[in-house]
Amino acid sequence: MAAGSPVPAPPATSGAGGASTRPGASIHPGASTPPVTSTPPGTRTPPAVSLSRFGRFLLVGGVATAVHYLTALLLLRLAGWPAVQASATGFVVGALANYALNARFTFGLRGGHARHLPRFAAVASVGWLLNAAGMWGLLHLGAHPYVAQPIVTILVLFFNFLLNALWAMRPHQPDSGQSPG
C-alpha cells in the first residue's frame, strides 16, 4: 500500500507489509482457505418430525378416519359386510383421502408424486395389514367392532406418521456434491 493511501474498508484488512486481505484468505503462499458451504452457519432444514407437523397430520387423519369409518359403517349396515372386510375397505378409501390431503397440507409437497405416492402406498399397505390384523385380533378377544376400531386406529396412527414423516413424504434432497464435515 502506498503511503497516504486510505485504509481499506472492512471486510478487507491490512496484512503483513500493508497488503490487503479478505477474511479467510491467507497472506502466506500455499495456505488453504476454509471450504465454502452452501448452507449458512446456524441454519438447518425443518425437522421431519415436529409437533406442528404432527398436529396437521392429526387434522388430516381425522378427516381420513371419518371417511374410513363412514365407508365401514355403510358397508356394515347397508351392505351387510363382515366387520373386518368393511373396515379394511374403509381403510383403503380413507388412505386415498389421506394421501391427497397430507401431501399438500401436512408435508407441503408440490409435485414429486411419482416418488412419494408409491412410498405412501407402501406405508398405507403395512398400515392396512396392521389394521386388519388388529381388528381380527380384538374381535377374536371379544371386543365389539366399534370399540376395537378406535384402538386399532390409534396404534396405526403413530406408525403411519413416523414412516410418512421420515421416509414416504420426506422431500427429496439432491446431492450437493459436498462431503459432510
Secondary structure as GFF3:
##gff-version 3
##sequence-region A 1 181
A	DSSP	beta_strand	13	14	.	.	.	ID=ss1
A	DSSP	three_ten_helix	16	18	.	.	.	ID=ss2
A	DSSP	beta_strand	20	21	.	.	.	ID=ss3
A	DSSP	alpha_helix	51	77	.	.	.	ID=ss4
A	DSSP	alpha_helix	83	101	.	.	.	ID=ss5
A	DSSP	pi_helix	102	106	.	.	.	ID=ss6
A	DSSP	alpha_helix	113	140	.	.	.	ID=ss7
A	DSSP	alpha_helix	145	163	.	.	.	ID=ss8
A	DSSP	pi_helix	164	168	.	.	.	ID=ss9
###
